[in-house]
Amino acid sequence: MSPEELHLQIRNLRLDDYEQLKELMDAIYTDIGGAWSRFTIEKLIKDFAEGQFCLEDNGRIIGVALTVKVAYNKFSNPHTYDDLIGHREAILNDKKGDALYGLDVLIHPDYRGYRLGRRLYDARKELCRQKNLRAILAGGRIVNYHKYSNDLSPSQYLDKVQRREIYDPILTFQLANDFSVKRLLGKYLPEDERSRGFATLLEWNNFLYDPSTNMLNTRVQNVRVGAVQWQMRSVESVDELLQQVEYFVDALSSYQSDFAVLPEFFNAPLMGLTDQSQQMNAIRFLAGFTERFKREMSQMAVSYNVNIITGSMPLQEGDSIYNVSYLCRRDGSVEEQRKLHITPHEKRDWVIEGGDDVRVFDTDAGRVGILICYDVEFPELGRIMAEEGLEILFVPFWTDTRNAYLRVRHCAQARAVENECYVVICGSVGNLPEVESLDVQYAQSAVFSPSDFAFPHDAVMSETTPNTEMLMFSDLNLDELRYLHHEGSVTNKKDRRTDIYDVVRKHRS
């Protein structure tokens, strides 16, 4: 049969399909009794019509997938096929079930080789997503085991199939369709001589599953990020600079942004209000305003209903100075992330010290982290955060030249690819000769994505005009990340060789 002759369509089974279904099942299930009874199939359709799929070619049924709903906690544990069967061979469908159970997937022998079984599996997976169910479970027969049962235990057989040393038509197919083996089931179907009564308990996880039934607690899918490419300008007072901050926060909020992002040391122009002959004294002068900025920006987050990434500011604790960014949530809570890696300039002129912890924060718009400028150039930090569920990484930066900027940009893009997350970089622009160390700035703020089909071809979601004060917006789909983690063209997070290498957090403060 040539592909040109095919006219394929997937649809749900109907009551009048039974005779065709019986013919198909009788032809394939010669070793376990043939087709289900008409009563069984008709009850299955009446109880859960959406879960019964057939594949037809020019009106002829050539494939079928039968499915019921079950309780995950029950059927993800050891069970037998009889646990699914009730009176008169009625297959039990649990209307309140939180998982699907795959009963049968059949393709007519004349149509094998076209990968049609995958279409039925994809239809079943899509149903699982649409119904917001936890997983698809299945008891998979190991039909070639009888050929090896004298030499191999069932566990040894499974291991060799998984390593592709042995081909099993059912298990090999299931593994190729992203199912994993949870355990071996004994006496699953005693009459199955080819499998010697054994089966595998297989599971496909719906990574979009949301157990919440309260819409107010439902996980956010789309997140809007707004960033300020900040112009460094002379100011006469703290109040004046705070007015600039509020102006931009208001503007970002008016576009319904979930996050408002500012650059590293955005309030550094305030050092122009003091003697700068000793830069160490100037940075301590600036640190004297940090508590007020944190307090007032937290109030802005609540008033304007936007989570604020406060760029960064110097924080003085005793005789020590740290470079600190705050996450001001719109619920009024505040979190802190200190810069860990300190540049030679910061050490030499300002005697800034590094923090000792990196964190990932829960927000109402995803799990986020902050790496201040130089920190993004150290891939270990991004990896630690990714393992803790990072979805959006914010990188406030301050660079004076293009080559310095490109270090931040290229490393930020690498973090997006290798950790399968979004990365937002936000910097400052302009010239301020009257403030030491602020004489020149270079920035092109941007939002980077992983590099795969669901994202822009260059993995750049949005970017600003270089060296121009402006706002930048980008809408980020967090579910695309979840697809990528499991079904991307490549799966960097999942494919790490932790048997060879690992990134270990030495301590946590």
N, C-alpha and C positions, 0 to 999 in steps of 0.2 A: 504494500500500500504506500503510495507516495504522499508526501505532505500536501501536495496541491489538491488531493481529493478530500482532505479533512475539512470538516466544518464543525468545530468544537464549541460547546457551550456548557457552562456549569450552572446548575439550578438546584432548587430544593426538590426532594422526592415528593411525589404525589401518591395518593391511594391507588390510582389506576396504573402505577408503574410496577406493581408487584410481579406480574408474570415475567417481565424482562429482568427484574432483579433476581428472581428465583433461577432463571436460566443461567445468569452470570455466576451466582453463588454456587450453584450445583456443579458448574464446570470447574470451579477453582477449589472449592472445599471438598474434594473427593475423599480426603483423609480424615475429616472430622464431622461427617454427617451432612454436608451440603447446606442448603439454604435454611434461613429462619422461616418459621411458619408465617402464613398470611396474618394471623392474629398478632404475632409479635411485631411485625413490620408496621401494621396499621396502628397499633397502640403507640409505637415509637413515634410515628408521624403525628398522631393526635396529641401526644404529650409534649413533644419538642420538635416541631416541624422545622424550625430554623437550623437545627443541628444535623439534619439529614441531607446530604449533598449527593448529587449524581452528576456525572460527566457524560454528555451525549454527543454523538457524531451523526449529523444528518438525521436526528430523531431517534437514534438507537443508543440505548444506555450501554456505555462501554467502561464505566468506572463508577464507584460508589464509596462514600465515607459515612459511616453511621456513628452517632455521638450522643451521649447523655450528659446531664449535669449531675455532679456528685459533690459530697462534702470532702474538701481537701484533706482535712485532718484524719479522716477515716481511710481514704483510698491512697494516701501517700505513705501509708504503712502497710505491712504485709496483709495480703488478702488473696482470695481465689476468684476465679471467674464466676463461680456460683453466687458470690456475694452481690453480683449485679443482677441476678435473675430472681424473679418472683414467681407467683402462681401461674401455671399454664405457660411457662417460658416467657412471661412478660419481662422485658428489660426495665429495670427500676430507674426512673428519672426523678431526681431530687429537685423540685422546683426552687428550693431555697439554696441549692448547691452553689459553692463559690469556685468551682473548677469544672472543666470539661473532662470527659473520659472517652478516649477514642476506642470504639469497639472494633470496627472493621474498616480497612481500606483495600479496595479491590480494583485491579485494572485487567481488562480482557487480554488474554495472551497475545492476540493479534495486534494489540496497540502498545505493547511494551517496547521500550527503547526511545520513546518520545518524551520521557520525563513527565508524564501526565499525573503520576501520583503526587508529585510536588504541588501541582495546582490544587488538588483536593486538600493537601495539608495547609497550603496558604489560605484557602477559604476557611478552614477550621481555625487557624490562628487569627484571622481577621475577625471571626465571630467572637473569639475569646477576648480580643481587644474591645470590640464594640459593646460587649456585655460587661466589661470591666470585671472579668473573672481572673482568678489568681494564676491559674496554670492549666495546661493540658496534661493529663495523665494517661497512660496506656500500659496494658500488659502485653509485652511483645514476645511472641513465640520465637524460639531459636530453632528454626526448622531444619537446619543442617547439623544439629548437634548429634543426631543418631549416627552420623558417619564417624564421629570422633569419640563417642562416649566410652569406648573401651580403653582409650588412652588418656583422655583428658577429663578432669572434673568440670562441672558447669562453670565454675569461676575461671578456670584456666582457659576454657573455650571463649568466654566473654573477653578475657584479656587479649587473646590472639585476634579476635574479631576487631576489637578497638584499635589494635596496632596494625590492622589490615594484613595480617598474616593468613587469616581465614576469611572467606566471604560467606556471609549469611544474608540471604535476600531480604529478610525483614529487618534484622538489627542493623545491618550496614546502611540500609535505606533510612532508618530512623535517625541514626547518628548523623547522616548527611543532611538531615532536615532540622538540625540544631537541638535534637533531643539528647538528654544525658541519662545515663543509667544510674538510678538511685540505689537499687538493690536487686538481688536475685530472689525470685519467687518460686518456692517449691510447691508441688501439687497444684499448680495454678489451673491446669486443664489436663487432668489425669489421662483422658483418652487421646491426647496428642502424643502419639508414639514417636513422631519425628523429633519432637523436642524433649522426649522422655518426661513429659509432664511439667517441665520447667518453663519459666518465662522471665523476662526482665521487667522490672518496674521502671518505666521511662517517664521523663518529665520535661516539658517545655515551659519555661517561666515567662509569664506576661510581664515584661519590665515596665509596662505602663499601668499596671494594676494599682488602683488607689482604694485602700480599704475604707476611706472616710465616706460616711453617708451624709455628712453635714456640708452643704455647699460653701459655708463660710470657711471650712477647713480644707477645702479641695486644693490640691497642689496647683500652683500657678504654672501655666504653660508658656505664655508669652510675657516677656519682660522688656520694658523700654528703659534704655540707659541714656542719660543725658550728661554731657561733659562740657566743661568750660575751658577753652583754650585761652588762658588768662593773660591779659596784658599787664606787665609790670609797669606801674606808674607811680609818680611821687604822690604822697598823701600828707596831710597836715595833722591827722589824728587817727586814733583807733576807730572812733565812730565813723569817720569817712570810709575807712577800709571795710568795716562791717556793713555799711550801706551798700558798697559794691557787691559784697557777698550776697546780701539779701536780694539785691536786684536780680542777680543771676539765678539764685535759687527759685525766686518767684517765676522767672521766665521759664526755667526748666519744668517747674511744677505745672505751669499753665499748659504745657504740652503733655500732661499726664505721665511724666517720667516716674519710674519706680526708683531710680537712683540718680542722684546729682553728684558729679565727681569734680573735684578741684585738684590742681597740681601740687607737687612737692614745694614746700616753703612759699606758698602763695602770698603769705603776709610778710615776707622778708622786707618789702619797702619800708616797714615801720622802723627798721634799723637806721633809716635816714633821719630819724628824730633824735638820735643820740650821737655822741662822739664815737667815731669808728677807727680811731687811731689804734685801739686794741680790739681786734675782731672777737677775741674770746669774751670781752666785756659786752660787745654789741650783741652777740648771740644770746647772752644771758639776759640782756635787756629785752630782747624779743621774747624769750621764754617767760618773762613776767606777764605776758598777755595771754598765754596759752589757755589757762583755766577759763578766762572770760570767753575766748573764742569757742572753746568746747561747749560751755554752758549756753551761749547764745545760738550757736549752730544747732545744738540739740533742740532748742526751742523752735528754730526755723523748721527742722525736720517734722516736728509735730504740727506746727501751724500750717505748713504748706503741703503736708501729707506726702513727703518724699524722703526716702532713705538717703542720707548724705555721707559720702566718703570725703572726709575733710582735707584732702590733700595730705600735707604733713606740716608739723610745727615742732619747734624745740621744746622739750620738757625738762625742767630742772628738778632733780631729786638729790637733796644734799649738795655735794660738790660735783655731781655727775650731770651731764647733759645727754639727752637721748633725742633721736629724731622719731617722732611719733605721728601715726595716723589714727584717726578715730572713725569708727562706724557709728553714726548717729541714726538710730532707727526711728521710723515715724511713730512707733509706739512709746517713745520717750527713753528707751534704754540706750546705753552707750557701751561700745566695746573698743579695745585699744590694740593696735599692732605696732610694735617698735621695729625700726629698721635694724636688721641684723648685721649686714656687711657695710662697713663705713669706708667711704672713699678716702684716699690720701689727703685730699683738700679738707674734708670735714675733720679728719684727725689732726691735721697740722694746724689749721687756722682756728678751728672752733673747739677742738678737743672733745668731739662727740664720741660717745661710747656706743657699742652695739648691744641690742637686746639679746635675749637668749631663748626665745620661743616663737613659733609660727603657728597660727591657728586658722581654722575654718569656722565661719559663723553662719548660723541659721538666720534667715530673714524671711519676710513674707513674700519674697520674690526670688527664692533660690538660696543655695549654699554658696557663700562668697568668701574670698580671701583677699588680702592686701599685701603686696610686696612693693616696698618703696624703692623705686629707681634701680640702684645698683643690685638690689636683692634679686631682681628678675634674671640677672646674668648667672645665677647659680642654680642649675637645674634640679639639684636635690630638694630644694624647698618646694618647687612646683610638684614634684613627685610625691612628697609627703602629704601635701594638701590634696592632691588628686586621690590618694588612697583614703582620704577622709571625706570624699564626696564632693569635692570642689566643682562648681558649675561655672562661676564667673570669677575671674581674677582681675582685680583692679591694681593698676600700676601708676601711681602718681609719680611724675619724674620732673627733673630740672636739669637741662643740659644746655651748654653754651655753644657748642659747635655741632656741625652736621655729623662728623665722625662719632662724637659722643652719643648723639641722638640715635645713630644707626645701630650702635651696640644695644641700646635699649630696645629698639624696634625689632631687630632680627632675633634677639633672644626671646622677646615676648611672643613673636610668631612661632618660634620653636616650642615654647611652653604650651601654646594652643594646640599644636599638632600632637606632641608627644603625650599630653595629658587629656586630650579630647575635651577641651573646655573653651569657653570664650575668654578673651583677654582684652581689657580696656586700658589703653595708655593715655595719660592726660598730662600735658606739659604747659609751660608758660612761654610767652614771647615778649619781644620789645627790648629796649635799651634803657638802662637806668644808671648813667655814669656816676651820679652823685652818691650811690650806695656801693660800698666795697663788695666785690664778688658778684654784683648784679649788673655789670656794665653791658653784657650781651646775653641774649637768650636764643636758642634755636629749638623749635618744636613743630611737629605735625602729629597731632593727636589722632588716634585711630582705634578701631575695634577689630580684633582678629578672631577668626573662627578656625576650627579644624579644617582640613583640606579633604573634602569628599563631595559627592554629588549633591547632597542636601544644602551645601553652602556655596557662596560665590566662587567662581572659577579661580580667583586669585587669593581666596581665603581672607579677603578684607571686606568686612561688613560695612564699614563707614570710615571716612578719614577727612580731616580738615584741610584747608589750604595752608601750606606751610607759613609760619611766622605771621599769622593774621589772627587778631582776636575774633573769636566766633564761638557759637554753640555747635555741638555735634550730637546727633541722635542716632540710635540704632535699636531696632526691635530684635530681640533674641528669643528663639524658640528653644526652650529647655528640653522638650521632648525629642527634638532632633539629636540632642546629645545622647539621650537614652537609646535611640535607635542605633546611633553610631557605636556605642559601647558594645552592642550585641550583634549588629548586622552590618557594620560598615565594610567598605571595600577592604580596609585593613583595620585591625582592632588592637591598637598599640597597648592600651591598658591591659587587655585580657591576655595578650601574647608575650608579656614580659617573662623572661626566663629566671624566675626567682630561685630555681635550683642552682643557678650559676652566680647570680648577683642579687643584691637587695639594697634598699636605702633604709637605714635604721635611725630612728630618732634616739639620741643618746639620753636625753632627759627632757622632762616637761615641767615647766614652772607652774 
